[in-house]
Amino acid sequence: MTTEFAPDCSNCAALCCLALAFDAGDMFAHDKPAGVPCHRLARTACSIHADLAQKGYKGCVAFDCLGAGQRVTALFTENWQQRPAMTGPMMEAFRKMRNVRELQQMLMAAETLPLPEHAASERQAWSDRLSAACDDLDRLDAFDPAPLRQWLKGLATYVRRDAER
C-alpha cells in the first residue's frame, strides 16, 4: 500500500466509527447499526484505540478505509459532529469514496500489466476520472463505478497472457 492510501485518523471525522455497521461476535464486542456512532468513540478518536484487539474489536483493527475518511472530511466544511444533518451526506460520501479508493488501487495494479496502448490510455483516463472524483463531491456523487468494474474485468485476458509468459 502506498502512503497515498494510508488512513489518517487525525484528519478524519471518525467516519468509520459512524458509517459502518457491525454485529457482536469474534470481530466486534457489541452490535452497532450504520449511522450510529460507536459507543467507544470520544469526539473524533476511539477511546480504546491502543487496545482494540484485546477489548474485542479485531474488526476495527482489520478495517482499512484506504484514506477515504480524511478525503471525505476534507471535502466538507462542517462534519456530522458539528452539524448532525451532515450525517447522511457524509456517510454516503464515505461509502462512495471507499469504493473509488478500491478502484484506484485496482487501476494501479493494472499498470503492471502488459497493456496495449489503447488499453493503457483507457486506464489513464479512468485514473484521471477517479482522481477528479476524489477531489470534488459533485463528481464523486455522479461517478458510476459499474462501467469501470466491467472494464477492469476485461483486463483478465492480459493477466492470463502475462501469467503464460
LUMMIZA-941762 format. One record per residue (C-alpha): residue number from 1; x, z, y. Coordinates in nm, 3 decimals. Example, Ala and Ser with C-alpha at 12.3 -4.5 7.8 and 13.67 -1.06 7.14 Angstrom:
<sites>
+-----+---------+---------+---------+
! num !      px !      pz !      py !
+-----+---------+---------+---------+
!   1 !   1.230 !   0.780 !  -0.450 !
!   2 !   1.367 !   0.714 !  -0.106 !
+-----+---------+---------+---------+
</sites>
This chain:
<sites>
+-----+---------+---------+---------+
! num !      px !      pz !      py !
+-----+---------+---------+---------+
!   1 !   0.000 !   0.000 !   0.000 !
!   2 !   0.135 !  -0.091 !   0.338 !
!   3 !   0.110 !   0.159 !   0.621 !
!   4 !  -0.149 !  -0.074 !   0.774 !
!   5 !  -0.394 !   0.057 !   0.514 !
!   6 !  -0.292 !   0.422 !   0.524 !
!   7 !  -0.567 !   0.663 !   0.624 !
!   8 !  -0.505 !   0.857 !   0.944 !
!   9 !  -0.743 !   1.151 !   0.929 !
!  10 !  -0.617 !   1.283 !   1.264 !
!  11 !  -0.770 !   0.977 !   1.434 !
!  12 !  -1.093 !   0.972 !   1.236 !
!  13 !  -1.428 !   1.141 !   1.298 !
!  14 !  -1.433 !   1.265 !   0.935 !
!  15 !  -1.640 !   0.967 !   0.828 !
!  16 !  -1.572 !   1.005 !   0.455 !
!  17 !  -1.690 !   1.369 !   0.479 !
!  18 !  -2.015 !   1.242 !   0.630 !
!  19 !  -2.089 !   0.900 !   0.486 !
!  20 !  -2.009 !   0.942 !   0.119 !
!  21 !  -2.246 !   1.092 !  -0.136 !
!  22 !  -2.125 !   1.277 !  -0.441 !
!  23 !  -2.258 !   1.477 !  -0.733 !
!  24 !  -2.127 !   1.807 !  -0.863 !
!  25 !  -1.911 !   1.763 !  -1.172 !
!  26 !  -1.549 !   1.714 !  -1.267 !
!  27 !  -1.464 !   1.547 !  -0.936 !
!  28 !  -1.672 !   1.747 !  -0.687 !
!  29 !  -1.768 !   2.113 !  -0.671 !
!  30 !  -2.111 !   2.051 !  -0.517 !
!  31 !  -2.374 !   1.783 !  -0.456 !
!  32 !  -2.372 !   1.605 !  -0.121 !
!  33 !  -2.603 !   1.326 !  -0.008 !
!  34 !  -2.477 !   1.048 !   0.218 !
!  35 !  -2.531 !   1.124 !   0.585 !
!  36 !  -2.495 !   1.500 !   0.545 !
!  37 !  -2.159 !   1.646 !   0.646 !
!  38 !  -1.971 !   1.818 !   0.366 !
!  39 !  -2.007 !   2.195 !   0.396 !
!  40 !  -1.625 !   2.215 !   0.375 !
!  41 !  -1.592 !   2.020 !   0.699 !
!  42 !  -1.476 !   2.220 !   1.001 !
!  43 !  -1.526 !   1.989 !   1.301 !
!  44 !  -1.311 !   1.687 !   1.214 !
!  45 !  -1.099 !   1.840 !   0.939 !
!  46 !  -1.150 !   1.966 !   0.588 !
!  47 !  -1.129 !   2.345 !   0.574 !
!  48 !  -0.975 !   2.332 !   0.224 !
!  49 !  -0.769 !   2.012 !   0.255 !
!  50 !  -0.449 !   2.169 !   0.121 !
!  51 !  -0.632 !   2.295 !  -0.189 !
!  52 !  -0.887 !   2.020 !  -0.258 !
!  53 !  -0.799 !   1.960 !  -0.623 !
!  54 !  -0.770 !   2.331 !  -0.704 !
!  55 !  -1.108 !   2.401 !  -0.548 !
!  56 !  -1.290 !   2.128 !  -0.739 !
!  57 !  -1.264 !   1.826 !  -0.510 !
!  58 !  -1.045 !   1.585 !  -0.707 !
!  59 !  -1.273 !   1.303 !  -0.590 !
!  60 !  -1.171 !   1.368 !  -0.231 !
!  61 !  -0.805 !   1.355 !  -0.329 !
!  62 !  -0.860 !   1.026 !  -0.513 !
!  63 !  -1.062 !   0.856 !  -0.236 !
!  64 !  -0.877 !   0.620 !  -0.005 !
!  65 !  -1.060 !   0.474 !   0.292 !
!  66 !  -0.780 !   0.217 !   0.341 !
!  67 !  -0.769 !   0.307 !   0.709 !
!  68 !  -1.137 !   0.227 !   0.763 !
!  69 !  -1.213 !   0.571 !   0.907 !
!  70 !  -0.975 !   0.558 !   1.200 !
!  71 !  -1.053 !   0.193 !   1.268 !
!  72 !  -1.427 !   0.262 !   1.292 !
!  73 !  -1.375 !   0.575 !   1.500 !
!  74 !  -1.169 !   0.372 !   1.749 !
!  75 !  -1.449 !   0.116 !   1.786 !
!  76 !  -1.699 !   0.376 !   1.910 !
!  77 !  -1.685 !   0.553 !   2.246 !
!  78 !  -1.870 !   0.855 !   2.101 !
!  79 !  -1.884 !   0.979 !   1.746 !
!  80 !  -2.153 !   1.131 !   1.527 !
!  81 !  -2.033 !   1.483 !   1.602 !
!  82 !  -2.061 !   1.435 !   1.977 !
!  83 !  -2.387 !   1.245 !   1.953 !
!  84 !  -2.586 !   1.278 !   1.630 !
!  85 !  -2.766 !   0.947 !   1.699 !
!  86 !  -2.436 !   0.777 !   1.617 !
!  87 !  -2.451 !   0.898 !   1.255 !
!  88 !  -2.631 !   0.592 !   1.117 !
!  89 !  -2.435 !   0.329 !   1.309 !
!  90 !  -2.100 !   0.492 !   1.226 !
!  91 !  -2.187 !   0.529 !   0.858 !
!  92 !  -2.288 !   0.164 !   0.836 !
!  93 !  -1.974 !   0.052 !   1.020 !
!  94 !  -1.761 !   0.269 !   0.789 !
!  95 !  -1.921 !   0.112 !   0.481 !
!  96 !  -1.862 !  -0.239 !   0.615 !
!  97 !  -1.509 !  -0.164 !   0.735 !
!  98 !  -1.409 !  -0.019 !   0.397 !
!  99 !  -1.533 !  -0.342 !   0.236 !
! 100 !  -1.338 !  -0.554 !   0.486 !
! 101 !  -1.023 !  -0.349 !   0.424 !
! 102 !  -1.052 !  -0.411 !   0.048 !
! 103 !  -1.090 !  -0.782 !   0.112 !
! 104 !  -0.786 !  -0.778 !   0.339 !
! 105 !  -0.582 !  -0.628 !   0.057 !
! 106 !  -0.706 !  -0.898 !  -0.180 !
! 107 !  -0.603 !  -1.167 !   0.068 !
! 108 !  -0.260 !  -1.007 !   0.099 !
! 109 !  -0.227 !  -1.019 !  -0.279 !
! 110 !  -0.328 !  -1.387 !  -0.267 !
! 111 !  -0.021 !  -1.453 !  -0.050 !
! 112 !   0.188 !  -1.413 !  -0.365 !
! 113 !   0.006 !  -1.693 !  -0.548 !
! 114 !   0.140 !  -2.049 !  -0.558 !
! 115 !  -0.148 !  -2.186 !  -0.350 !
! 116 !  -0.167 !  -2.548 !  -0.240 !
! 117 !  -0.151 !  -2.599 !   0.133 !
! 118 !  -0.529 !  -2.631 !   0.181 !
! 119 !  -0.594 !  -2.303 !  -0.006 !
! 120 !  -0.316 !  -2.125 !   0.184 !
! 121 !  -0.474 !  -2.243 !   0.510 !
! 122 !  -0.815 !  -2.118 !   0.397 !
! 123 !  -0.660 !  -1.785 !   0.303 !
! 124 !  -0.512 !  -1.755 !   0.652 !
! 125 !  -0.845 !  -1.846 !   0.814 !
! 126 !  -1.021 !  -1.575 !   0.609 !
! 127 !  -0.749 !  -1.330 !   0.703 !
! 128 !  -0.795 !  -1.409 !   1.072 !
! 129 !  -1.173 !  -1.359 !   1.043 !
! 130 !  -1.125 !  -1.021 !   0.877 !
! 131 !  -0.875 !  -0.910 !   1.141 !
! 132 !  -1.124 !  -1.002 !   1.411 !
! 133 !  -1.399 !  -0.810 !   1.229 !
! 134 !  -1.176 !  -0.500 !   1.221 !
! 135 !  -1.141 !  -0.510 !   1.599 !
! 136 !  -1.500 !  -0.575 !   1.705 !
! 137 !  -1.824 !  -0.405 !   1.600 !
! 138 !  -2.035 !  -0.718 !   1.651 !
! 139 !  -1.804 !  -0.928 !   1.433 !
! 140 !  -1.788 !  -0.650 !   1.174 !
! 141 !  -2.166 !  -0.629 !   1.167 !
! 142 !  -2.205 !  -1.007 !   1.139 !
! 143 !  -1.942 !  -1.057 !   0.868 !
! 144 !  -2.090 !  -1.160 !   0.533 !
! 145 !  -1.842 !  -1.081 !   0.254 !
! 146 !  -2.020 !  -1.289 !  -0.014 !
! 147 !  -1.859 !  -1.626 !   0.071 !
! 148 !  -1.512 !  -1.471 !   0.080 !
! 149 !  -1.566 !  -1.292 !  -0.251 !
! 150 !  -1.671 !  -1.626 !  -0.401 !
! 151 !  -1.365 !  -1.797 !  -0.256 !
! 152 !  -1.142 !  -1.524 !  -0.398 !
! 153 !  -1.293 !  -1.573 !  -0.744 !
! 154 !  -1.192 !  -1.938 !  -0.717 !
! 155 !  -0.828 !  -1.830 !  -0.694 !
! 156 !  -0.838 !  -1.733 !  -1.062 !
! 157 !  -0.713 !  -2.080 !  -1.157 !
! 158 !  -0.396 !  -2.019 !  -0.953 !
! 159 !  -0.347 !  -1.679 !  -1.115 !
! 160 !  -0.372 !  -1.837 !  -1.460 !
! 161 !  -0.131 !  -2.116 !  -1.364 !
! 162 !   0.118 !  -1.862 !  -1.231 !
! 163 !   0.089 !  -1.650 !  -1.547 !
! 164 !   0.160 !  -1.952 !  -1.767 !
! 165 !   0.495 !  -2.014 !  -1.596 !
+-----+---------+---------+---------+
</sites>
